[in-house]
Amino acid sequence: MVGAIEIGSICVKTTGRRAGKTAVVVDFDKSGFAVIDGASLKRKKCNIRHLLPTGKKIELKKGASHEEVVKHLGKNHTRK
């Protein structure tokens, strides 16, 4: 599963308060956690095991800003 998650991968959080929310992987930290961001999420570290990849990917640079992430996600994933 770890091999399927890359920078720009669109995932769904599977655990925690934000379970079911769409997230984009924007970076990885040294300890192996993914840094995620999304239209309905704040940027934060997340265990890779708590992400379900959707198989979709957007073109992002490593460490892209929140505005870039929201722009690339489009209208389908806006905050509710």
N, CA, C and O atoms as a Maestro MAE file, in Angstrom:
{
 s_m_m2io_version
 :::
 2.0.0
}

f_m_ct {
 s_m_title
 :::
 protein
 m_atom[320] {
  # First column is atom index #
  i_m_mmod_type
  r_m_x_coord
  r_m_y_coord
  r_m_z_coord
  i_m_residue_number
  s_m_chain_name
  s_m_pdb_residue_name
  s_m_pdb_atom_name
  i_m_atomic_number
  :::
  1 25 0.815 -1.194 0.000 1 A "MET " " N  " 7
  2 3 0.000 0.000 0.000 1 A "MET " " CA " 6
  3 2 0.855 1.253 0.000 1 A "MET " " C  " 6
  4 15 0.493 2.250 -0.624 1 A "MET " " O  " 8
  5 25 1.982 1.216 0.688 2 A "VAL " " N  " 7
  6 3 2.848 2.393 0.771 2 A "VAL " " CA " 6
  7 2 3.330 2.791 -0.605 2 A "VAL " " C  " 6
  8 15 3.448 3.984 -0.887 2 A "VAL " " O  " 8
  9 25 3.613 1.829 -1.479 3 A "GLY " " N  " 7
  10 3 4.091 2.130 -2.813 3 A "GLY " " CA " 6
  11 2 3.054 2.845 -3.668 3 A "GLY " " C  " 6
  12 15 3.417 3.549 -4.611 3 A "GLY " " O  " 8
  13 25 1.791 2.681 -3.362 4 A "ALA " " N  " 7
  14 3 0.722 3.292 -4.148 4 A "ALA " " CA " 6
  15 2 0.492 4.747 -3.777 4 A "ALA " " C  " 6
  16 15 -0.148 5.477 -4.534 4 A "ALA " " O  " 8
  17 25 0.995 5.182 -2.643 5 A "ILE " " N  " 7
  18 3 0.776 6.553 -2.193 5 A "ILE " " CA " 6
  19 2 2.016 7.378 -2.511 5 A "ILE " " C  " 6
  20 15 3.111 7.097 -2.024 5 A "ILE " " O  " 8
  21 25 1.820 8.409 -3.343 6 A "GLU " " N  " 7
  22 3 2.891 9.312 -3.741 6 A "GLU " " CA " 6
  23 2 2.414 10.740 -3.535 6 A "GLU " " C  " 6
  24 15 1.253 10.975 -3.199 6 A "GLU " " O  " 8
  25 25 3.313 11.686 -3.738 7 A "ILE " " N  " 7
  26 3 2.923 13.092 -3.665 7 A "ILE " " CA " 6
  27 2 1.925 13.367 -4.786 7 A "ILE " " C  " 6
  28 15 2.181 13.055 -5.949 7 A "ILE " " O  " 8
  29 25 0.799 13.946 -4.428 8 A "GLY " " N  " 7
  30 3 -0.272 14.223 -5.375 8 A "GLY " " CA " 6
  31 2 -1.370 13.182 -5.379 8 A "GLY " " C  " 6
  32 15 -2.390 13.366 -6.042 8 A "GLY " " O  " 8
  33 25 -1.182 12.082 -4.648 9 A "SER " " N  " 7
  34 3 -2.205 11.036 -4.590 9 A "SER " " CA " 6
  35 2 -3.431 11.539 -3.830 9 A "SER " " C  " 6
  36 15 -3.313 12.136 -2.760 9 A "SER " " O  " 8
  37 25 -4.596 11.288 -4.397 10 A "ILE " " N  " 7
  38 3 -5.842 11.639 -3.717 10 A "ILE " " CA " 6
  39 2 -6.252 10.426 -2.894 10 A "ILE " " C  " 6
  40 15 -6.358 9.314 -3.411 10 A "ILE " " O  " 8
  41 25 -6.482 10.658 -1.599 11 A "CYS " " N  " 7
  42 3 -6.810 9.585 -0.661 11 A "CYS " " CA " 6
  43 2 -8.033 9.964 0.153 11 A "CYS " " C  " 6
  44 15 -8.480 11.111 0.143 11 A "CYS " " O  " 8
  45 25 -8.559 8.983 0.853 12 A "VAL " " N  " 7
  46 3 -9.659 9.198 1.795 12 A "VAL " " CA " 6
  47 2 -9.157 8.782 3.169 12 A "VAL " " C  " 6
  48 15 -8.602 7.695 3.326 12 A "VAL " " O  " 8
  49 25 -9.353 9.654 4.176 13 A "LYS " " N  " 7
  50 3 -8.975 9.299 5.542 13 A "LYS " " CA " 6
  51 2 -9.926 8.221 6.047 13 A "LYS " " C  " 6
  52 15 -11.141 8.309 5.867 13 A "LYS " " O  " 8
  53 25 -9.353 7.204 6.682 14 A "THR " " N  " 7
  54 3 -10.178 6.083 7.141 14 A "THR " " CA " 6
  55 2 -10.418 6.088 8.640 14 A "THR " " C  " 6
  56 15 -11.309 5.385 9.117 14 A "THR " " O  " 8
  57 25 -9.645 6.865 9.400 15 A "THR " " N  " 7
  58 3 -9.813 6.884 10.851 15 A "THR " " CA " 6
  59 2 -9.771 8.312 11.370 15 A "THR " " C  " 6
  60 15 -9.348 9.236 10.676 15 A "THR " " O  " 8
  61 25 -10.216 8.466 12.592 16 A "GLY " " N  " 7
  62 3 -10.157 9.767 13.249 16 A "GLY " " CA " 6
  63 2 -11.380 10.624 13.000 16 A "GLY " " C  " 6
  64 15 -12.363 10.183 12.403 16 A "GLY " " O  " 8
  65 25 -11.299 11.862 13.472 17 A "ARG " " N  " 7
  66 3 -12.419 12.796 13.341 17 A "ARG " " CA " 6
  67 2 -12.751 13.110 11.891 17 A "ARG " " C  " 6
  68 15 -13.905 13.367 11.548 17 A "ARG " " O  " 8
  69 25 -11.751 13.087 11.065 18 A "ARG " " N  " 7
  70 3 -11.936 13.445 9.655 18 A "ARG " " CA " 6
  71 2 -12.092 12.230 8.741 18 A "ARG " " C  " 6
  72 15 -11.853 12.330 7.538 18 A "ARG " " O  " 8
  73 25 -12.481 11.108 9.288 19 A "ALA " " N  " 7
  74 3 -12.682 9.897 8.487 19 A "ALA " " CA " 6
  75 2 -13.721 10.169 7.400 19 A "ALA " " C  " 6
  76 15 -14.762 10.774 7.658 19 A "ALA " " O  " 8
  77 25 -13.428 9.721 6.198 20 A "GLY " " N  " 7
  78 3 -14.320 9.935 5.070 20 A "GLY " " CA " 6
  79 2 -14.006 11.172 4.263 20 A "GLY " " C  " 6
  80 15 -14.565 11.352 3.180 20 A "GLY " " O  " 8
  81 25 -13.128 12.034 4.753 21 A "LYS " " N  " 7
  82 3 -12.771 13.264 4.051 21 A "LYS " " CA " 6
  83 2 -11.686 12.990 3.019 21 A "LYS " " C  " 6
  84 15 -10.829 12.129 3.219 21 A "LYS " " O  " 8
  85 25 -11.730 13.726 1.919 22 A "THR " " N  " 7
  86 3 -10.751 13.592 0.855 22 A "THR " " CA " 6
  87 2 -9.514 14.404 1.190 22 A "THR " " C  " 6
  88 15 -9.609 15.544 1.644 22 A "THR " " O  " 8
  89 25 -8.348 13.804 0.962 23 A "ALA " " N  " 7
  90 3 -7.078 14.455 1.250 23 A "ALA " " CA " 6
  91 2 -6.115 14.219 0.092 23 A "ALA " " C  " 6
  92 15 -6.252 13.260 -0.668 23 A "ALA " " O  " 8
  93 25 -5.141 15.113 -0.025 24 A "VAL " " N  " 7
  94 3 -4.086 14.984 -1.018 24 A "VAL " " CA " 6
  95 2 -2.762 14.913 -0.282 24 A "VAL " " C  " 6
  96 15 -2.521 15.706 0.628 24 A "VAL " " O  " 8
  97 25 -1.908 13.988 -0.653 25 A "VAL " " N  " 7
  98 3 -0.584 13.873 -0.050 25 A "VAL " " CA " 6
  99 2 0.304 14.943 -0.675 25 A "VAL " " C  " 6
  100 15 0.492 14.965 -1.891 25 A "VAL " " O  " 8
  101 25 0.856 15.842 0.166 26 A "VAL " " N  " 7
  102 3 1.712 16.914 -0.344 26 A "VAL " " CA " 6
  103 2 3.179 16.713 0.017 26 A "VAL " " C  " 6
  104 15 4.045 17.381 -0.546 26 A "VAL " " O  " 8
  105 25 3.473 15.805 0.945 27 A "ASP " " N  " 7
  106 3 4.863 15.584 1.341 27 A "ASP " " CA " 6
  107 2 4.928 14.362 2.251 27 A "ASP " " C  " 6
  108 15 3.898 13.842 2.679 27 A "ASP " " O  " 8
  109 25 6.133 13.911 2.541 28 A "PHE " " N  " 7
  110 3 6.385 12.860 3.521 28 A "PHE " " CA " 6
  111 2 7.432 13.379 4.490 28 A "PHE " " C  " 6
  112 15 8.365 14.067 4.076 28 A "PHE " " O  " 8
  113 25 7.296 13.065 5.771 29 A "ASP " " N  " 7
  114 3 8.318 13.498 6.726 29 A "ASP " " CA " 6
  115 2 9.311 12.365 6.971 29 A "ASP " " C  " 6
  116 15 9.146 11.258 6.458 29 A "ASP " " O  " 8
  117 25 10.328 12.651 7.751 30 A "LYS " " N  " 7
  118 3 11.420 11.702 7.962 30 A "LYS " " CA " 6
  119 2 10.989 10.443 8.692 30 A "LYS " " C  " 6
  120 15 11.609 9.392 8.527 30 A "LYS " " O  " 8
  121 25 9.941 10.528 9.493 31 A "SER " " N  " 7
  122 3 9.495 9.370 10.264 31 A "SER " " CA " 6
  123 2 8.517 8.482 9.496 31 A "SER " " C  " 6
  124 15 8.011 7.507 10.053 31 A "SER " " O  " 8
  125 25 8.242 8.798 8.233 32 A "GLY " " N  " 7
  126 3 7.385 7.958 7.412 32 A "GLY " " CA " 6
  127 2 5.926 8.355 7.375 32 A "GLY " " C  " 6
  128 15 5.120 7.663 6.753 32 A "GLY " " O  " 8
  129 25 5.566 9.440 8.017 33 A "PHE " " N  " 7
  130 3 4.191 9.921 7.970 33 A "PHE " " CA " 6
  131 2 3.972 10.725 6.695 33 A "PHE " " C  " 6
  132 15 4.910 11.316 6.159 33 A "PHE " " O  " 8
  133 25 2.743 10.747 6.216 34 A "ALA " " N  " 7
  134 3 2.380 11.571 5.068 34 A "ALA " " CA " 6
  135 2 1.883 12.917 5.582 34 A "ALA " " C  " 6
  136 15 1.203 12.982 6.606 34 A "ALA " " O  " 8
  137 25 2.216 13.979 4.880 35 A "VAL " " N  " 7
  138 3 1.661 15.297 5.164 35 A "VAL " " CA " 6
  139 2 0.520 15.481 4.179 35 A "VAL " " C  " 6
  140 15 0.722 15.466 2.965 35 A "VAL " " O  " 8
  141 25 -0.691 15.657 4.719 36 A "ILE " " N  " 7
  142 3 -1.879 15.742 3.869 36 A "ILE " " CA " 6
  143 2 -2.505 17.120 3.967 36 A "ILE " " C  " 6
  144 15 -2.278 17.860 4.923 36 A "ILE " " O  " 8
  145 25 -3.294 17.446 2.962 37 A "ASP " " N  " 7
  146 3 -4.019 18.707 2.916 37 A "ASP " " CA " 6
  147 2 -5.256 18.466 2.061 37 A "ASP " " C  " 6
  148 15 -5.290 17.530 1.262 37 A "ASP " " O  " 8
  149 25 -6.255 19.295 2.225 38 A "GLY " " N  " 7
  150 3 -7.467 19.152 1.431 38 A "GLY " " CA " 6
  151 2 -8.381 20.335 1.625 38 A "GLY " " C  " 6
  152 15 -8.139 21.195 2.471 38 A "GLY " " O  " 8
  153 25 -9.431 20.370 0.837 39 A "ALA " " N  " 7
  154 3 -10.376 21.482 0.915 39 A "ALA " " CA " 6
  155 2 -11.084 21.501 2.265 39 A "ALA " " C  " 6
  156 15 -11.388 22.574 2.785 39 A "ALA " " O  " 8
  157 25 -11.351 20.333 2.838 40 A "SER " " N  " 7
  158 3 -12.054 20.277 4.120 40 A "SER " " CA " 6
  159 2 -11.137 19.821 5.250 40 A "SER " " C  " 6
  160 15 -11.611 19.427 6.316 40 A "SER " " O  " 8
  161 25 -9.828 19.873 5.021 41 A "LEU " " N  " 7
  162 3 -8.844 19.457 6.015 41 A "LEU " " CA " 6
  163 2 -7.760 20.510 6.168 41 A "LEU " " C  " 6
  164 15 -7.416 21.219 5.223 41 A "LEU " " O  " 8
  165 25 -7.229 20.595 7.383 42 A "LYS " " N  " 7
  166 3 -6.043 21.409 7.593 42 A "LYS " " CA " 6
  167 2 -4.831 20.557 7.257 42 A "LYS " " C  " 6
  168 15 -4.892 19.330 7.324 42 A "LYS " " O  " 8
  169 25 -3.735 21.201 6.897 43 A "ARG " " N  " 7
  170 3 -2.495 20.475 6.629 43 A "ARG " " CA " 6
  171 2 -1.997 19.852 7.918 43 A "ARG " " C  " 6
  172 15 -1.861 20.536 8.933 43 A "ARG " " O  " 8
  173 25 -1.722 18.551 7.881 44 A "LYS " " N  " 7
  174 3 -1.242 17.866 9.069 44 A "LYS " " CA " 6
  175 2 -0.584 16.552 8.687 44 A "LYS " " C  " 6
  176 15 -0.743 16.067 7.567 44 A "LYS " " O  " 8
  177 25 0.154 15.983 9.626 45 A "LYS " " N  " 7
  178 3 0.763 14.679 9.424 45 A "LYS " " CA " 6
  179 2 -0.291 13.609 9.647 45 A "LYS " " C  " 6
  180 15 -1.205 13.769 10.457 45 A "LYS " " O  " 8
  181 25 -0.145 12.514 8.910 46 A "CYS " " N  " 7
  182 3 -1.101 11.424 9.017 46 A "CYS " " CA " 6
  183 2 -0.357 10.117 8.773 46 A "CYS " " C  " 6
  184 15 0.503 10.037 7.896 46 A "CYS " " O  " 8
  185 25 -0.692 9.103 9.549 47 A "ASN " " N  " 7
  186 3 -0.123 7.786 9.338 47 A "ASN " " CA " 6
  187 2 -0.605 7.258 7.988 47 A "ASN " " C  " 6
  188 15 -1.789 7.346 7.664 47 A "ASN " " O  " 8
  189 25 0.313 6.717 7.214 48 A "ILE " " N  " 7
  190 3 -0.036 6.213 5.890 48 A "ILE " " CA " 6
  191 2 -1.072 5.097 5.981 48 A "ILE " " C  " 6
  192 15 -1.870 4.918 5.061 48 A "ILE " " O  " 8
  193 25 -1.066 4.358 7.064 49 A "ARG " " N  " 7
  194 3 -2.037 3.270 7.247 49 A "ARG " " CA " 6
  195 2 -3.464 3.783 7.403 49 A "ARG " " C  " 6
  196 15 -4.415 3.014 7.272 49 A "ARG " " O  " 8
  197 25 -3.620 5.068 7.681 50 A "HIS " " N  " 7
  198 3 -4.938 5.655 7.873 50 A "HIS " " CA " 6
  199 2 -5.466 6.321 6.602 50 A "HIS " " C  " 6
  200 15 -6.447 7.063 6.647 50 A "HIS " " O  " 8
  201 25 -4.815 6.056 5.476 51 A "LEU " " N  " 7
  202 3 -5.230 6.629 4.199 51 A "LEU " " CA " 6
  203 2 -5.586 5.520 3.221 51 A "LEU " " C  " 6
  204 15 -4.893 4.506 3.137 51 A "LEU " " O  " 8
  205 25 -6.669 5.720 2.486 52 A "LEU " " N  " 7
  206 3 -7.096 4.783 1.465 52 A "LEU " " CA " 6
  207 2 -6.919 5.473 0.107 52 A "LEU " " C  " 6
  208 15 -7.648 6.416 -0.202 52 A "LEU " " O  " 8
  209 25 -5.962 5.014 -0.705 53 A "PRO " " N  " 7
  210 3 -5.755 5.663 -2.007 53 A "PRO " " CA " 6
  211 2 -6.948 5.419 -2.940 53 A "PRO " " C  " 6
  212 15 -7.506 4.322 -2.974 53 A "PRO " " O  " 8
  213 25 -7.324 6.448 -3.688 54 A "THR " " N  " 7
  214 3 -8.440 6.325 -4.626 54 A "THR " " CA " 6
  215 2 -7.972 5.900 -6.010 54 A "THR " " C  " 6
  216 15 -8.789 5.539 -6.858 54 A "THR " " O  " 8
  217 25 -6.673 5.940 -6.245 55 A "GLY " " N  " 7
  218 3 -6.141 5.623 -7.573 55 A "GLY " " CA " 6
  219 2 -6.028 6.843 -8.458 55 A "GLY " " C  " 6
  220 15 -5.525 6.756 -9.579 55 A "GLY " " O  " 8
  221 25 -6.491 7.982 -7.967 56 A "LYS " " N  " 7
  222 3 -6.399 9.229 -8.733 56 A "LYS " " CA " 6
  223 2 -5.203 10.021 -8.233 56 A "LYS " " C  " 6
  224 15 -4.801 9.901 -7.076 56 A "LYS " " O  " 8
  225 25 -4.642 10.826 -9.114 57 A "LYS " " N  " 7
  226 3 -3.482 11.619 -8.748 57 A "LYS " " CA " 6
  227 2 -3.559 12.962 -9.450 57 A "LYS " " C  " 6
  228 15 -3.997 13.049 -10.597 57 A "LYS " " O  " 8
  229 25 -3.130 14.013 -8.754 58 A "ILE " " N  " 7
  230 3 -3.043 15.333 -9.361 58 A "ILE " " CA " 6
  231 2 -1.581 15.748 -9.382 58 A "ILE " " C  " 6
  232 15 -0.787 15.305 -8.551 58 A "ILE " " O  " 8
  233 25 -1.234 16.593 -10.326 59 A "GLU " " N  " 7
  234 3 0.150 17.053 -10.455 59 A "GLU " " CA " 6
  235 2 0.403 18.176 -9.457 59 A "GLU " " C  " 6
  236 15 -0.129 19.277 -9.596 59 A "GLU " " O  " 8
  237 25 1.220 17.886 -8.453 60 A "LEU " " N  " 7
  238 3 1.591 18.861 -7.436 60 A "LEU " " CA " 6
  239 2 3.085 18.767 -7.189 60 A "LEU " " C  " 6
  240 15 3.690 17.701 -7.307 60 A "LEU " " O  " 8
  241 25 3.661 19.899 -6.846 61 A "LYS " " N  " 7
  242 3 5.047 19.894 -6.407 61 A "LYS " " CA " 6
  243 2 5.090 19.521 -4.941 61 A "LYS " " C  " 6
  244 15 4.106 19.696 -4.222 61 A "LYS " " O  " 8
  245 25 6.218 19.010 -4.496 62 A "LYS " " N  " 7
  246 3 6.398 18.652 -3.090 62 A "LYS " " CA " 6
  247 2 6.191 19.893 -2.227 62 A "LYS " " C  " 6
  248 15 6.809 20.929 -2.475 62 A "LYS " " O  " 8
  249 25 5.327 19.798 -1.216 63 A "GLY " " N  " 7
  250 3 5.069 20.911 -0.307 63 A "GLY " " CA " 6
  251 2 4.191 21.993 -0.895 63 A "GLY " " C  " 6
  252 15 4.291 23.146 -0.475 63 A "GLY " " O  " 8
  253 25 3.333 21.672 -1.850 64 A "ALA " " N  " 7
  254 3 2.444 22.652 -2.481 64 A "ALA " " CA " 6
  255 2 1.585 23.353 -1.429 64 A "ALA " " C  " 6
  256 15 1.263 22.774 -0.391 64 A "ALA " " O  " 8
  257 25 1.222 24.593 -1.705 65 A "SER " " N  " 7
  258 3 0.424 25.381 -0.757 65 A "SER " " CA " 6
  259 2 -1.022 24.885 -0.728 65 A "SER " " C  " 6
  260 15 -1.467 24.162 -1.620 65 A "SER " " O  " 8
  261 25 -1.740 25.289 0.313 66 A "HIS " " N  " 7
  262 3 -3.146 24.909 0.471 66 A "HIS " " CA " 6
  263 2 -3.971 25.397 -0.718 66 A "HIS " " C  " 6
  264 15 -4.847 24.679 -1.201 66 A "HIS " " O  " 8
  265 25 -3.698 26.613 -1.192 67 A "GLU " " N  " 7
  266 3 -4.439 27.178 -2.318 67 A "GLU " " CA " 6
  267 2 -4.245 26.352 -3.589 67 A "GLU " " C  " 6
  268 15 -5.194 26.144 -4.345 67 A "GLU " " O  " 8
  269 25 -3.020 25.880 -3.826 68 A "GLU " " N  " 7
  270 3 -2.758 25.044 -4.995 68 A "GLU " " CA " 6
  271 2 -3.517 23.720 -4.901 68 A "GLU " " C  " 6
  272 15 -4.069 23.243 -5.893 68 A "GLU " " O  " 8
  273 25 -3.541 23.136 -3.713 69 A "VAL " " N  " 7
  274 3 -4.237 21.870 -3.512 69 A "VAL " " CA " 6
  275 2 -5.723 22.036 -3.793 69 A "VAL " " C  " 6
  276 15 -6.311 21.229 -4.513 69 A "VAL " " O  " 8
  277 25 -6.328 23.058 -3.240 70 A "VAL " " N  " 7
  278 3 -7.764 23.296 -3.429 70 A "VAL " " CA " 6
  279 2 -8.062 23.573 -4.899 70 A "VAL " " C  " 6
  280 15 -9.068 23.098 -5.425 70 A "VAL " " O  " 8
  281 25 -7.203 24.334 -5.564 71 A "LYS " " N  " 7
  282 3 -7.408 24.648 -6.981 71 A "LYS " " CA " 6
  283 2 -7.383 23.382 -7.835 71 A "LYS " " C  " 6
  284 15 -8.207 23.227 -8.737 71 A "LYS " " O  " 8
  285 25 -6.453 22.486 -7.559 72 A "HIS " " N  " 7
  286 3 -6.334 21.265 -8.340 72 A "HIS " " CA " 6
  287 2 -7.445 20.261 -8.024 72 A "HIS " " C  " 6
  288 15 -7.841 19.486 -8.894 72 A "HIS " " O  " 8
  289 25 -7.947 20.269 -6.797 73 A "LEU " " N  " 7
  290 3 -9.034 19.347 -6.449 73 A "LEU " " CA " 6
  291 2 -10.321 19.711 -7.169 73 A "LEU " " C  " 6
  292 15 -11.095 18.830 -7.545 73 A "LEU " " O  " 8
  293 25 -10.553 20.989 -7.359 74 A "GLY " " N  " 7
  294 3 -11.740 21.427 -8.084 74 A "GLY " " CA " 6
  295 2 -12.964 21.553 -7.206 74 A "GLY " " C  " 6
  296 15 -12.875 21.482 -5.981 74 A "GLY " " O  " 8
  297 25 -14.091 21.736 -7.830 75 A "LYS " " N  " 7
  298 3 -15.338 22.007 -7.131 75 A "LYS " " CA " 6
  299 2 -15.924 20.774 -6.447 75 A "LYS " " C  " 6
  300 15 -16.762 20.918 -5.557 75 A "LYS " " O  " 8
  301 25 -15.513 19.575 -6.832 76 A "ASN " " N  " 7
  302 3 -16.090 18.354 -6.270 76 A "ASN " " CA " 6
  303 2 -15.689 18.099 -4.820 76 A "ASN " " C  " 6
  304 15 -16.345 17.322 -4.127 76 A "ASN " " O  " 8
  305 25 -14.629 18.739 -4.358 77 A "HIS " " N  " 7
  306 3 -14.109 18.448 -3.028 77 A "HIS " " CA " 6
  307 2 -14.038 19.697 -2.162 77 A "HIS " " C  " 6
  308 15 -13.104 19.841 -1.373 77 A "HIS " " O  " 8
  309 25 -14.996 20.598 -2.289 78 A "THR " " N  " 7
  310 3 -14.970 21.829 -1.503 78 A "THR " " CA " 6
  311 2 -15.491 21.605 -0.101 78 A "THR " " C  " 6
  312 15 -16.201 20.635 0.164 78 A "THR " " O  " 8
  313 25 -15.133 22.509 0.794 79 A "ARG " " N  " 7
  314 3 -15.521 22.422 2.200 79 A "ARG " " CA " 6
  315 2 -17.012 22.558 2.368 79 A "ARG " " C  " 6
  316 15 -17.630 23.405 1.723 79 A "ARG " " O  " 8
  317 25 -17.611 21.740 3.225 80 A "LYS " " N  " 7
  318 3 -19.070 21.791 3.461 80 A "LYS " " CA " 6
  319 2 -19.337 22.104 4.907 80 A "LYS " " C  " 6
  320 15 -20.495 22.192 5.315 80 A "LYS " " O  " 8
  :::
 }
 m_bond[319] {
  # First column is bond index #
  i_m_from
  i_m_to
  i_m_order
  :::
  1 1 2 1
  2 2 3 1
  3 3 4 2
  4 3 5 1
  5 5 6 1
  6 6 7 1
  7 7 8 2
  8 7 9 1
  9 9 10 1
  10 10 11 1
  11 11 12 2
  12 11 13 1
  13 13 14 1
  14 14 15 1
  15 15 16 2
  16 15 17 1
  17 17 18 1
  18 18 19 1
  19 19 20 2
  20 19 21 1
  21 21 22 1
  22 22 23 1
  23 23 24 2
  24 23 25 1
  25 25 26 1
  26 26 27 1
  27 27 28 2
  28 27 29 1
  29 29 30 1
  30 30 31 1
  31 31 32 2
  32 31 33 1
  33 33 34 1
  34 34 35 1
  35 35 36 2
  36 35 37 1
  37 37 38 1
  38 38 39 1
  39 39 40 2
  40 39 41 1
  41 41 42 1
  42 42 43 1
  43 43 44 2
  44 43 45 1
  45 45 46 1
  46 46 47 1
  47 47 48 2
  48 47 49 1
  49 49 50 1
  50 50 51 1
  51 51 52 2
  52 51 53 1
  53 53 54 1
  54 54 55 1
  55 55 56 2
  56 55 57 1
  57 57 58 1
  58 58 59 1
  59 59 60 2
  60 59 61 1
  61 61 62 1
  62 62 63 1
  63 63 64 2
  64 63 65 1
  65 65 66 1
  66 66 67 1
  67 67 68 2
  68 67 69 1
  69 69 70 1
  70 70 71 1
  71 71 72 2
  72 71 73 1
  73 73 74 1
  74 74 75 1
  75 75 76 2
  76 75 77 1
  77 77 78 1
  78 78 79 1
  79 79 80 2
  80 79 81 1
  81 81 82 1
  82 82 83 1
  83 83 84 2
  84 83 85 1
  85 85 86 1
  86 86 87 1
  87 87 88 2
  88 87 89 1
  89 89 90 1
  90 90 91 1
  91 91 92 2
  92 91 93 1
  93 93 94 1
  94 94 95 1
  95 95 96 2
  96 95 97 1
  97 97 98 1
  98 98 99 1
  99 99 100 2
  100 99 101 1
  101 101 102 1
  102 102 103 1
  103 103 104 2
  104 103 105 1
  105 105 106 1
  106 106 107 1
  107 107 108 2
  108 107 109 1
  109 109 110 1
  110 110 111 1
  111 111 112 2
  112 111 113 1
  113 113 114 1
  114 114 115 1
  115 115 116 2
  116 115 117 1
  117 117 118 1
  118 118 119 1
  119 119 120 2
  120 119 121 1
  121 121 122 1
  122 122 123 1
  123 123 124 2
  124 123 125 1
  125 125 126 1
  126 126 127 1
  127 127 128 2
  128 127 129 1
  129 129 130 1
  130 130 131 1
  131 131 132 2
  132 131 133 1
  133 133 134 1
  134 134 135 1
  135 135 136 2
  136 135 137 1
  137 137 138 1
  138 138 139 1
  139 139 140 2
  140 139 141 1
  141 141 142 1
  142 142 143 1
  143 143 144 2
  144 143 145 1
  145 145 146 1
  146 146 147 1
  147 147 148 2
  148 147 149 1
  149 149 150 1
  150 150 151 1
  151 151 152 2
  152 151 153 1
  153 153 154 1
  154 154 155 1
  155 155 156 2
  156 155 157 1
  157 157 158 1
  158 158 159 1
  159 159 160 2
  160 159 161 1
  161 161 162 1
  162 162 163 1
  163 163 164 2
  164 163 165 1
  165 165 166 1
  166 166 167 1
  167 167 168 2
  168 167 169 1
  169 169 170 1
  170 170 171 1
  171 171 172 2
  172 171 173 1
  173 173 174 1
  174 174 175 1
  175 175 176 2
  176 175 177 1
  177 177 178 1
  178 178 179 1
  179 179 180 2
  180 179 181 1
  181 181 182 1
  182 182 183 1
  183 183 184 2
  184 183 185 1
  185 185 186 1
  186 186 187 1
  187 187 188 2
  188 187 189 1
  189 189 190 1
  190 190 191 1
  191 191 192 2
  192 191 193 1
  193 193 194 1
  194 194 195 1
  195 195 196 2
  196 195 197 1
  197 197 198 1
  198 198 199 1
  199 199 200 2
  200 199 201 1
  201 201 202 1
  202 202 203 1
  203 203 204 2
  204 203 205 1
  205 205 206 1
  206 206 207 1
  207 207 208 2
  208 207 209 1
  209 209 210 1
  210 210 211 1
  211 211 212 2
  212 211 213 1
  213 213 214 1
  214 214 215 1
  215 215 216 2
  216 215 217 1
  217 217 218 1
  218 218 219 1
  219 219 220 2
  220 219 221 1
  221 221 222 1
  222 222 223 1
  223 223 224 2
  224 223 225 1
  225 225 226 1
  226 226 227 1
  227 227 228 2
  228 227 229 1
  229 229 230 1
  230 230 231 1
  231 231 232 2
  232 231 233 1
  233 233 234 1
  234 234 235 1
  235 235 236 2
  236 235 237 1
  237 237 238 1
  238 238 239 1
  239 239 240 2
  240 239 241 1
  241 241 242 1
  242 242 243 1
  243 243 244 2
  244 243 245 1
  245 245 246 1
  246 246 247 1
  247 247 248 2
  248 247 249 1
  249 249 250 1
  250 250 251 1
  251 251 252 2
  252 251 253 1
  253 253 254 1
  254 254 255 1
  255 255 256 2
  256 255 257 1
  257 257 258 1
  258 258 259 1
  259 259 260 2
  260 259 261 1
  261 261 262 1
  262 262 263 1
  263 263 264 2
  264 263 265 1
  265 265 266 1
  266 266 267 1
  267 267 268 2
  268 267 269 1
  269 269 270 1
  270 270 271 1
  271 271 272 2
  272 271 273 1
  273 273 274 1
  274 274 275 1
  275 275 276 2
  276 275 277 1
  277 277 278 1
  278 278 279 1
  279 279 280 2
  280 279 281 1
  281 281 282 1
  282 282 283 1
  283 283 284 2
  284 283 285 1
  285 285 286 1
  286 286 287 1
  287 287 288 2
  288 287 289 1
  289 289 290 1
  290 290 291 1
  291 291 292 2
  292 291 293 1
  293 293 294 1
  294 294 295 1
  295 295 296 2
  296 295 297 1
  297 297 298 1
  298 298 299 1
  299 299 300 2
  300 299 301 1
  301 301 302 1
  302 302 303 1
  303 303 304 2
  304 303 305 1
  305 305 306 1
  306 306 307 1
  307 307 308 2
  308 307 309 1
  309 309 310 1
  310 310 311 1
  311 311 312 2
  312 311 313 1
  313 313 314 1
  314 314 315 1
  315 315 316 2
  316 315 317 1
  317 317 318 1
  318 318 319 1
  319 319 320 2
  :::
 }
}
